[in-house]
Amino acid sequence: MQKAKEKVNQITEGVIWQQLLLFFFPILFGTFFQQLYNAADAMIVGRFVGKEALSAVGGSTGMLTQMVVGFFVGLSSGAAVIISQYYGAKRPEMVGYAVHTAMAFSILSGAVMMAVGIWLAPFMLEAMGTPEDVMDLSVLYLRVYFAGIIANLIYNTGASILRAVGDSKRPLNILMASCLINIVVDVVLVVFLKMGVLGAALATIMSQLLSAVLVVICLMRTQDMYRLDWRQVRLDGRMLKRIIRIGFPAGLQSVMYGLSNVIIQTGINSLGTNTVAAWAAYSKIDAVFWMMVSSFGIAVTTFVGQNYGAGKMDRVRKGVGSCMKMTLAASAVMSVLIYNWGVYGYQLFTTDQEVIEIGIAMMRYLAPVYVTYVAIEILSGALRGVGDCWIPMILCCVGVCVLRVSWILLVVPMKRDIYTIMFSYPLTWVITTILFAVYYLFFSQMKRKRER
């Protein structure tokens, strides 16, 4: 056990760029497998059922599930920040309170989301302007997804606890197992049993149930201070307030991102089923970039949180700089790969030539500007690690969400095409990056800490 502790404590003691990469790569591969099992539904129904099924699985339903789950994941990130800080400060009793409160909160939140999601599914899809020819399939997929959402939230909470203490390898192993199960069950239910969208939805929730069971086993078997004991799972009022105080801005930020993307999806829905299918497939290819940049964001949050808890502010600032440089370089490489070879990814989702042509145009428009988003993810992740959450949330909501929604509502009606819609992304990324750079360098909590 002592050896394990020393290994985890390398985050506060080891070579900075090496520790960031050692933590980053398991998160990246884990996120890859998470995206793979999400994309497996789209790939299989797109190839074996049709473009209507692809639109139902990857269009409006994808936006809504990302928004709902994203809010909870953002909210629970407050627990991850607190756990990483207390773990770095070596305060086991506070780590225990945070772990058990976070797990209780995930179960309660999942029950509420399940009931509300099943009830409101058709109304949410209708509000987004989901095409009539995919409405029934979309409602079916969304209701089955919400029926299994408790397992999804338990996994996300458990994985965030493991990452908060520096363990990014076991979440990777769990996702690899659940991804394999999802693909196998997808093939059986969709290809052989001809269950269509229902089969894809059932495969997703079955794989999520497996991941929840495995992460709970990991937490129950550890002898470290973050051990899960079901007899202690309850909402501690003071800890819950701390979790929400840090996590609510991140959750709200995720919802605002989601709402802006929902409005964009509504605009895309008005362009027809081919464009909806192309955007659904592109979102799966595009996810390769997002999983990379978000993995760096998670890595820097944990690194900053543990070193901040240990009182090592010099390592905090050096870690942010190293992470920024690595993410910028990786984003540039990713842009080149997607721009030149992303076309082969489209052929995994559909054989419809018109859908592929629309998708390629989307991909080559957005891939070159990925790098403009990097500072937003890294700086917001670093600031979250020290508990500075509200101002970054406001910057994102104003710079990305409000501006993007304003563009869609005011400018797109004057020229309703896919390029006008997509321009909202680089426009808002550049403006928000400037806002974040100014805040981080001159006004943030880390700046004030240094001046003291």
Secondary structure by P-SEA (a helix, b strand, c coil): caaaaaaaaccccccaaaaaaaaaaaaaaaaaaaaaaaaaaaaaaaacccaaaaaaaccaaaaaaaaaaaaaaaaaaaaaaaaaaaaaaccaaaaaaaaaaaaaaaaaaaaaaaaaaaaaaaaaaaaacccccaaaaaaaaaaaaaaaaaaaaaaaaaaaaaaaaccccaaaaaaaaaaaaaaaaaaaaccccccaaaaaaaaaaaaaaaaaaaaaaaaaacccccccccccccccaaaaaaaaaccaaaaaaaaaaaaaaaaaaaaaaaacaaaaaaaaaaaaaaaaaaaaaaaaaaaaaaaaaaaaaaccaaaaaaaaaaaaaaaaaaaaaaaaaaaccaaaaaaaccccaaaaaaaaaaaaacccccccaaaaaaaaaaaaaacccaaaaaaaaaacaaaaaaaaacccccccccccccaaaaaaaaaaaaaaaaaaacccaaaaaaac
